[in-house]
Amino acid sequence: MTFETDNIAAMDGYVSGEQPNDPNTTKLNTNENPYPPTPEIGKVIAGFDVDRLRRYPPPDADGFRDTAAALHQIDRNNIIVTRGGDELLRLMITTFVDPGQPIGVTEPTYSLYPVLARIQNCPITSVPLQQDWKPPENFTRRLNDAGVKVTFLVNPHAPTGVLLDPSQIADIASELNGVLLLDEAYVDFIDPAKRYDSMPLIRDFDNIVILRTLSKGYSLAGLRFGYGVGAEQLILPMLRKTRDSYNIDWLSQDVATAALQEQSYAKDTWSKVRRERVKLAGDLTRLGFSVIPSETNFLLATVPLTLTAQALYLKLKKQGILVRYFEHQGLDDKLRITVGTQPQNSLLVAAIADQLP
Ligand SMILES: Cc1ncc(COP(=O)(O)O)c(C=O)c1O
């Protein structure tokens, strides 16, 4: 006897990356920032007046919204604050897709999207990426033909790290009949020389919502804090109707605001990650891996033929080094490796070298 709906009973939940208890694990499997968050956060938490917790927090997190609005040079009304980027993804479906209506994704993509679609009982229209891991020319036609209401597009792409430029995104948004959720979870790690800036798109298009998170760039995965940016008419229904009231607690609002204000600290961690990314990609290439050029804090690397990716993943795991292996067609000869600190990356490279003939 189950009380679940038929749809929920029939589905599998999201399987998150392993979160080991052993603090000595070299954890390169869930794309966390390897550097700590700004020391300002310690001060905010130590100075937090616990008596404030008697009262409900600011419902719209306006203090944070104003800080983010100043950073992106947009209006507070273009921003909604959410419990991690994941809550925004769920709100996009609740707000813009009826049960039974299709949701568009690329193949491969962030594996949470199909799970959220399934919760709402929505079919998925999945369009395979080209060999260069970019959407094919007929991407939007296929989505429109299927009647897709919301499309989830991650840029830079996960799990490959490949970047589309804003003009390619503008083309996609202008052709789509539905709403485009542009998931920029890893945007902070893009090489500044590329001058990537998608924010102007929210002024030009009334069907784009951009996802941002503090989990990666600001080293705050444990806080659960993200936000969405878009035209006011897209943000407002989520803000006023579908999100939980008081979805963000007082302490999180204070911590996240402090983190966003400390731009120079965060930028320093991003540039260290980029330096390590180049070095790690070079080391893996020398070991015979084929590494996709990445604009994120991870690398998707094809394992040399002398070993299967699964075998290497298991051997590394035995030595306390966790990377991500996907048992998924097209990815099962590869490992997704989070860029760690210099000592972590050296340890990984030495452990891999030991396994190769
Ligand atoms: C592509 C992508 N989007 C969104 C998220 C959501 O991040 P969070 O809920 O931690 O903000 C993640 C987390 O790993 C991700 O990889």
The ligand as an SDF file (V2000), in Angstrom:
LIG
                    3D

 16 16  0  0  0  0  0  0  0  0999 V2000
   24.5150   22.6950  -13.6440 C   0  0  0  0  0  0  0  0  0  0  0  0
   24.0760   22.9940  -12.2540 C   0  0  0  0  0  0  0  0  0  0  0  0
   23.0420   23.7950  -12.0760 N   0  0  0  0  0  0  0  0  0  0  0  0
   22.5920   24.1010  -10.8530 C   0  0  0  0  0  0  0  0  0  0  0  0
   23.1890   23.5720   -9.7360 C   0  0  0  0  0  0  0  0  0  0  0  0
   22.5590   23.9120   -8.4320 C   0  0  0  0  0  0  0  0  0  0  0  0
   23.3950   24.3300   -7.4600 O   0  0  0  0  0  0  0  0  0  0  0  0
   22.8860   24.7750   -6.0390 P   0  0  0  0  0  0  0  0  0  0  0  0
   21.5100   24.2300   -5.8050 O   0  0  0  0  0  0  0  0  0  0  0  0
   23.8970   24.2460   -5.1070 O   0  0  0  0  0  0  0  0  0  0  0  0
   22.8540   26.2780   -6.0960 O   0  0  0  0  0  0  0  0  0  0  0  0
   24.2830   22.7040   -9.8740 C   0  0  0  0  0  0  0  0  0  0  0  0
   24.9250   22.0710   -8.7270 C   0  0  0  0  0  0  0  0  0  0  0  0
   25.7840   21.2270   -8.7880 O   0  0  0  0  0  0  0  0  0  0  0  0
   24.7360   22.4070  -11.1770 C   0  0  0  0  0  0  0  0  0  0  0  0
   25.7740   21.5790  -11.3910 O   0  0  0  0  0  0  0  0  0  0  0  0
  1  2  1  0
  2  3  1  0
  2 15  2  0
  3  4  2  0
  4  5  1  0
  5  6  1  0
  5 12  2  0
  6  7  1  0
  7  8  1  0
  8  9  2  0
  8 10  1  0
  8 11  1  0
 12 13  1  0
 12 15  1  0
 13 14  2  0
 15 16  1  0
M  END
$$$$
